[in-house]
Amino acid sequence: MTEHTPPAASGASAAASSARTPATPPVSRGRSVVLFLRDVVVIVAAALVISFLIKTFLIRSFYIPSESMQDTLLVNDRIIVNQLVPDVIPIERGDVVVFADPGGWLPDVVEPPQPPLAAATDWVLSLIGLSASDSDEHLVKRVIGLPGDRIVCCNDLGQLSINGVPLDEPYVTLPDGTTDVSGQDFQEDVPAGSLWVMGDNRYDSADSRFNGVVPIEDVVGRAFVISWPFERWQWIDSYPLVFDGVERAE
């Protein structure tokens, strides 16, 4: 006859085990809220730091305040600029670049003071690259000439030439009935460390024809996309084929 263990022993063992392991007290509702808010603050802070680093070293936003780059860029378009140009990625002819005023390009403008809340909001957005409060201190033009290039305009067909090679510039906006890509003839040699830039709206652009060359060190970056308004979202073309036959100056 086999020995039978009474069922009560199993229950007693479970009771003893339960007595040795204290129950975990439930987390209070207030503590849960605090933990949730802490996680939100950490996530927001991390996002701000990452956005700040991206804005500082990689990309940033600018808005277009004038008509000098129509029809490529329209007034109040927002563009995203690659700040790896020119420090990491070299500038090429045809690139649309943003640069700080080298001096005398922009008129002196006294900005009216903003309300405190608006100023604080703009500061935060500019910190993470979603606002461009200093757009009025920068210019946007297309690079036509690199250091050493000879820029001549205009030939009998109204074209601009670089190092003797005439260009067919599809991005240029001209008044009706006009074929010359510049309202005045010129011949310029681009000095070392400088760029010759022009607006696509050639008859409404105060560019290198009037203000001289731009130091490469003043370039903030290359514009590569229109980000706003949404219906205008598109890549900004550098038209490399336009300049394909131009030899780099020695």
C-alpha positions as CSV (number, residue, x, y, z in Angstrom):
1,M,0.0,0.0,0.0
2,T,1.6,3.3,-1.1
3,E,1.8,6.3,1.2
4,H,-0.5,9.2,0.3
5,T,0.5,12.8,1.0
6,P,-2.4,14.8,2.3
7,P,-3.4,17.7,0.0
8,A,-3.2,20.1,2.8
9,A,0.6,19.9,2.9
10,S,0.8,21.5,-0.6
11,G,-1.4,24.4,0.6
12,A,0.7,24.8,3.7
13,S,3.9,24.9,1.6
14,A,2.4,27.6,-0.6
15,A,1.3,29.6,2.4
16,A,4.8,29.4,3.9
17,S,6.3,30.5,0.6
18,S,3.9,33.4,0.4
19,A,4.8,34.4,3.9
20,R,8.5,34.5,3.0
21,T,8.0,36.7,-0.2
22,P,6.5,40.0,0.7
23,A,4.0,41.4,-1.8
24,T,5.1,44.3,-4.0
25,P,3.1,47.4,-3.1
26,P,1.2,48.9,-6.0
27,V,2.6,52.1,-7.6
28,S,0.5,55.0,-6.6
29,R,-1.2,57.1,-9.3
30,G,0.7,60.2,-8.3
31,R,4.1,58.4,-8.6
32,S,3.1,57.1,-12.1
33,V,2.3,60.7,-13.2
34,V,5.7,61.9,-12.0
35,L,7.5,59.1,-13.8
36,F,5.6,59.8,-17.0
37,L,6.4,63.5,-16.8
38,R,10.1,62.7,-16.1
39,D,10.2,60.5,-19.3
40,V,8.5,63.3,-21.3
41,V,11.1,65.9,-20.1
42,V,14.0,63.5,-21.0
43,I,12.6,62.8,-24.4
44,V,12.0,66.5,-25.2
45,A,15.4,67.5,-23.9
46,A,17.1,64.8,-26.0
47,A,15.1,65.9,-29.1
48,L,16.2,69.5,-28.5
49,V,19.8,68.6,-28.1
50,I,19.8,66.4,-31.3
51,S,18.0,69.2,-33.2
52,F,20.5,71.8,-32.0
53,L,23.4,69.6,-33.1
54,I,21.8,69.0,-36.5
55,K,21.1,72.7,-36.9
56,T,24.6,73.7,-35.9
57,F,26.6,71.2,-37.9
58,L,24.4,69.7,-40.7
59,I,21.3,71.6,-41.9
60,R,19.3,74.7,-41.1
61,S,16.3,76.6,-42.5
62,F,16.1,79.9,-44.2
63,Y,13.2,81.8,-45.8
64,I,13.3,83.8,-49.0
65,P,12.6,87.5,-48.5
66,S,13.0,88.9,-52.0
67,E,12.3,88.1,-55.7
68,S,15.9,87.9,-56.9
69,M,15.8,84.1,-57.3
70,Q,12.5,83.8,-59.1
71,D,11.2,81.5,-60.5
72,T,13.4,79.0,-58.8
73,L,12.6,80.4,-55.3
74,L,9.6,82.6,-54.5
75,V,9.1,85.1,-51.7
76,N,8.5,83.4,-48.3
77,D,9.6,80.0,-49.5
78,R,11.5,78.1,-46.8
79,I,14.6,76.3,-47.9
80,I,16.8,73.7,-46.2
81,V,20.5,74.4,-46.4
82,N,23.3,71.7,-46.3
83,Q,26.0,73.2,-44.0
84,L,28.5,70.6,-44.9
85,V,29.1,72.9,-48.0
86,P,31.8,74.2,-48.4
87,D,33.8,72.9,-45.5
88,V,33.3,69.2,-46.3
89,I,31.6,69.2,-49.7
90,P,33.1,71.5,-52.3
91,I,31.0,74.2,-54.0
92,E,30.1,73.6,-57.7
93,R,29.0,75.9,-60.4
94,G,25.2,76.1,-60.4
95,D,24.8,75.5,-56.7
96,V,22.3,77.8,-54.9
97,V,24.1,79.0,-51.9
98,V,23.2,81.0,-48.8
99,F,25.9,83.4,-47.6
100,A,26.3,86.1,-44.9
101,D,26.4,89.7,-46.2
102,P,30.0,90.3,-47.1
103,G,29.3,94.0,-46.5
104,G,27.2,96.5,-48.3
105,W,24.9,94.0,-50.1
106,L,22.0,94.5,-47.7
107,P,20.5,97.8,-46.5
108,D,20.5,98.5,-42.8
109,V,17.2,97.5,-41.3
110,V,16.0,98.3,-37.8
111,E,13.8,95.4,-36.6
112,P,10.9,96.4,-34.4
113,P,11.0,94.7,-31.0
114,Q,9.0,91.5,-30.7
115,P,6.5,90.8,-27.9
116,P,8.3,88.7,-25.2
117,L,6.3,85.5,-25.9
118,A,6.9,85.8,-29.7
119,A,10.6,86.5,-29.2
120,A,11.0,83.5,-26.9
121,T,9.1,81.2,-29.3
122,D,11.2,82.4,-32.2
123,W,14.4,81.9,-30.2
124,V,13.5,78.3,-29.3
125,L,12.5,77.5,-32.9
126,S,15.7,79.0,-34.3
127,L,17.7,77.0,-31.8
128,I,16.4,73.7,-33.3
129,G,16.5,75.0,-36.9
130,L,12.7,75.4,-37.4
131,S,12.9,79.2,-37.7
132,A,15.3,81.5,-39.5
133,S,15.3,84.7,-37.5
134,D,18.5,85.8,-39.2
135,S,17.4,85.3,-42.8
136,D,17.4,89.0,-43.4
137,E,21.1,89.0,-42.7
138,H,21.9,86.5,-45.5
139,L,21.5,86.3,-49.2
140,V,20.7,83.5,-51.6
141,K,22.2,83.4,-55.1
142,R,23.4,80.9,-57.7
143,V,27.1,80.2,-58.1
144,I,28.2,81.0,-61.6
145,G,32.0,81.4,-61.3
146,L,34.6,79.6,-59.2
147,P,38.0,81.0,-58.3
148,G,40.1,81.6,-61.4
149,D,37.1,81.7,-63.8
150,R,36.7,84.4,-66.4
151,I,33.0,85.5,-66.6
152,V,32.0,87.3,-69.8
153,C,28.6,88.6,-70.8
154,C,27.0,88.9,-73.2
155,N,27.8,87.4,-76.6
156,D,25.8,88.0,-79.8
157,L,23.2,85.5,-78.6
158,G,22.8,87.2,-75.3
159,Q,24.6,84.3,-73.4
160,L,27.0,84.4,-70.5
161,S,30.4,82.6,-71.0
162,I,32.7,81.0,-68.5
163,N,36.3,80.4,-69.6
164,G,35.2,80.9,-73.2
165,V,32.3,78.4,-73.0
166,P,28.8,80.0,-73.6
167,L,26.0,78.7,-71.3
168,D,22.4,77.9,-72.0
169,E,20.8,78.8,-68.7
170,P,17.3,77.4,-68.4
171,Y,16.9,78.6,-64.8
172,V,17.1,82.3,-65.7
173,T,14.0,84.5,-65.6
174,L,14.0,87.4,-68.2
175,P,11.5,90.1,-69.0
176,D,9.3,89.5,-72.0
177,G,11.1,90.1,-75.3
178,T,14.5,90.1,-73.7
179,T,17.2,87.6,-74.7
180,D,20.4,88.9,-73.0
181,V,20.9,87.1,-69.7
182,S,22.2,90.4,-68.2
183,G,21.1,93.9,-68.6
184,Q,24.7,95.1,-68.8
185,D,27.9,93.7,-70.4
186,F,30.8,92.8,-68.2
187,Q,34.0,90.8,-68.0
188,E,35.4,89.7,-64.6
189,D,38.1,87.3,-63.3
190,V,37.1,85.6,-60.1
191,P,39.9,85.9,-57.5
192,A,41.1,83.1,-55.3
193,G,38.9,82.3,-52.4
194,S,35.9,83.9,-54.0
195,L,32.7,83.2,-55.9
196,W,30.8,85.0,-58.6
197,V,27.1,84.7,-57.8
198,M,24.0,85.9,-59.7
199,G,20.3,85.8,-59.1
200,D,18.1,83.7,-61.4
201,N,15.8,86.8,-61.8
202,R,18.6,88.5,-63.7
203,Y,16.9,91.9,-64.2
204,D,15.9,92.2,-60.5
205,S,18.9,90.9,-58.6
206,A,21.7,93.0,-56.9
207,D,24.4,90.4,-57.2
208,S,28.1,90.1,-58.1
209,R,27.6,92.4,-61.1
210,F,26.9,95.3,-58.7
211,N,28.5,94.2,-55.4
212,G,31.5,92.2,-56.4
213,V,32.5,88.6,-55.5
214,V,31.6,86.7,-52.3
215,P,34.3,85.3,-50.1
216,I,33.9,81.5,-49.8
217,E,34.3,81.8,-46.0
218,D,31.0,83.7,-45.9
219,V,29.0,80.8,-47.4
220,V,26.7,79.2,-44.9
221,G,25.8,76.2,-47.1
222,R,24.0,75.0,-50.2
223,A,20.2,75.1,-50.5
224,F,19.0,71.7,-51.6
225,V,15.2,71.6,-51.0
226,I,12.2,73.9,-50.7
227,S,10.5,72.7,-47.5
228,W,7.5,75.1,-47.3
229,P,4.9,75.8,-48.4
230,F,4.0,72.1,-48.7
231,E,2.7,72.4,-52.3
232,R,6.1,73.9,-53.3
233,W,8.2,71.0,-51.9
234,Q,10.9,70.1,-54.4
235,W,14.6,69.6,-54.8
236,I,16.6,72.6,-55.8
237,D,18.5,71.8,-59.0
238,S,22.1,72.8,-59.5
239,Y,21.9,72.1,-63.3
240,P,25.3,70.4,-63.6
241,L,24.8,69.7,-67.3
242,V,24.7,73.5,-68.0
243,F,28.3,73.7,-66.8
244,D,29.4,70.3,-68.0
245,G,31.6,71.7,-70.8
246,V,33.4,74.3,-68.7
247,E,36.9,73.5,-67.8
248,R,38.1,74.3,-64.3
249,A,40.4,77.3,-64.4
250,E,44.1,76.7,-63.8
